[in-house]
Amino acid sequence: MFELYFTPGPTALYFTAEEHIKNAIKTGVCSTSHRGQWFKDIYKECQQNLRELMDIPDDYHILITSSANEAWERIIENCVEEESYHISMGAFSQRFAKISTQLGRKAHELIVEEGTVPAFDAIDVPDSAEIITICLNESSTGASFPLETINALREKYPDKLIAIDGVSGVPVIPINFKNIDTLYFSVQKAFGLPAGLGIWIVNNRCLEKANNMVEKGNVIGSYHRLPDMVEKAKVYQTAETPNILGIYTLSKVANDMLEKGILPIRREIDYKSAILNQVIESHPQMHHFVENDLHRSKTVKVVKTDFESKQLIEYLKNKKMHIGTGYGPYKNEQVRIANFPTHSKEQMEMLVDLIEAFRL
């Protein structure tokens, strides 16, 4: 039996990824010049497939970074002159605020209890803040930020940029890009690819902000200055030698998802989420960390255990199934279970059956 990975990232490879990687090696993709036409064709196809899969408008630019973590720094450097506002629901969203401070900006931070999502009325953005940052799907706690709150924030604060960390949420969670300005993600979570590639999607409002900052004499970075990245992307180029294999594989997997259909993928996510919820709620020694089911992630389940969590992890590992530990201080009292497009219904049913049978 194959080892099955339900870890929240890196996770199991998308089921077609291995074949695409083999083909890339066989055909020489990994050795091609990043200044040649072949790479331009690869990058162009990747942009087109992501645009169609995620319904990204034509006036949003799709850029390449090393990871989602890099996007935090790029967004602050290029889009924030003095002050930012961060909605922090856990470890990953809190890092964005920390990076803003490290880069010399004043970071306003709304910190909510882990496992919860702030009420709309609790979000009070100062007039001086230039950007609102939101973690769509907090992978450390399993809390999912409501789309209707994002839309309401756009209506309430139309002049502020809105940045979304797509982390383990896209392409499963449908984003209305007209209500945000920038979104970024790494590929090792819901896209089911090897780590080492990030995608940064930005609109022209972000680009205008970067250009205005340059005109004022601000430093907005070096080789990854947003205006330069956008100009390169228009001709399907990058500033540096990029992860060509990652871009190629992402393009192919995005196309595979298109052929399957994003709606069937989302319906499968709903089904797998439901059976995971059911086994957690019926198990006498397990409990949801996110108590409000409306704010509970469908793609990363965080489970409190009445026993040392490594006992469940080791039990499943012996059955060739891998789940994640709790994050940070919760390592020994929680587990995290990924529910991504790469996980088939049959695999999830096998996992659920094993969890249901587990008792101490």
Residue, then its C-alpha position, 0 to 999 in steps of 0.5 A: m500500500f502506498e503511503l498516504y499523506f493528509t498533512p496540511g502542507p507539504t501534502a500528497l502530490y496531486f495524482t497527476a503530478e508525478e507523471h508531469i514531473k517525469n515528462a518534464i525531466k524526459t523532455g528537458v524542461c528542467s534544463t531549458s533557458h529561462r530566457g528562451q521561448w519554451f519557458k515563455d510558453i510554459y509561463k504563459e500557459c501557467q498564467q492562462n490556466l490559473r486565470e481560468l481555474m480561479d476566475i482571475p480577471d484579465d487586469y490582475h497580474i500573475l507573478i512568480t515568487s519563491s513562496a507565499n512567505e516572500a509575498w508578505e515582504r513584497i506586499i509591505e515593501n511595494c504597497v505600504e508606505e507607513e501603516s498596515y492593518h492585520i487581522s491575526m487569527g493564528a501563527f501564519s497571519q500573525r507573521f505578516a504583521k511581524i514582517s511589516t514591523q521588521l520593515g519599519r512600518k507601523a502595524h496595527e493588529l487585531i488579534v483574535e482568540e485562536g480557533t475563532v474569526p472576528a465579527f465584522d463589527a470588531i474590525d476597525v481599520p484606522d484611517s491611516a492604515e493603507i492595507i488590510t491583510i486577511c488569512l483566508n484559511e488559517s492552517s495553524t488553527g483550521a479557521s476559515f475567514p468568511l467571504e461575505t466579510i471580505n466583501a463587506l470590508r471592501e464596501k466599508y473601506p473602498d480606498k484601502l488595499i486588501a491582501i489575501d493569504g490564500v494558503s490552504g484555501v485556493p483554488v477550493i474557496p471561490i474568490n471574487f477578485k473584484n473585492i480584493d487587490t492581491l492574493y498569494f499562495s504556495v503550491q504545496k498545499a491545496f494544489g498538491l505540488p512540491a514546495g518551492l514556488g509561490i504565486w502572487i496575484v496583484n491588480n493595478r491599484c497595487l502597481e500604482k501604489a508601488n509607482n507612487m512610492v518610488e516617485k516619493g523616493n521610497v525603496i520598494g525592494s531590489y530585483h523583485r520590485l513590483p513594477d519590474m515584476v509586472e513588466k517581466a510577466k507581461v512578456y512571460q519572463t521573471a527577474e531571476t532564474p525561476n523554479i521552471l519545473g514548479i511552474y511547468t507542473l503547476s500549469k499542467v495540474a491546473n489544466d487537469m483540474l480544469e478538465k475535471g471541473i472546479l465545481p466537481i472538485r468543490r463538491e468532493i471537498d464538501y463530501k470529504s469535509a462532511i465525513l471528517n466532521q462526522v467522525i470527529e463529532s461522534h468520537p468520544q475522545m476528539h473535538h473540533f478546535v474551531e467550535n463555530d461550524l460556520h468558521r470551520s475550514k473545509t480543507v484543514k481540520v484541526v482536532k483537539t484530542d483527549f490523549e497525547s496526539k502523537q498516539l493517533i499519529e503513530y497509529l495511522k502512520n503504522k497504517k501507511m497514513h500520515i496526518g499533521t501534528g498540532y501547530g506550535p504550542y498545540k503540537n501534543e494536544q491536536v492533530r491537523i488533517a488536510n482535505f485537498p483536491t488530491h485526496s480522493k473520496e475513497q482515501m478519505e473514507m479509509l482514513v475516517d474508518l481508521i479514526e473511527a476505530f481508534r480508541l485508547 
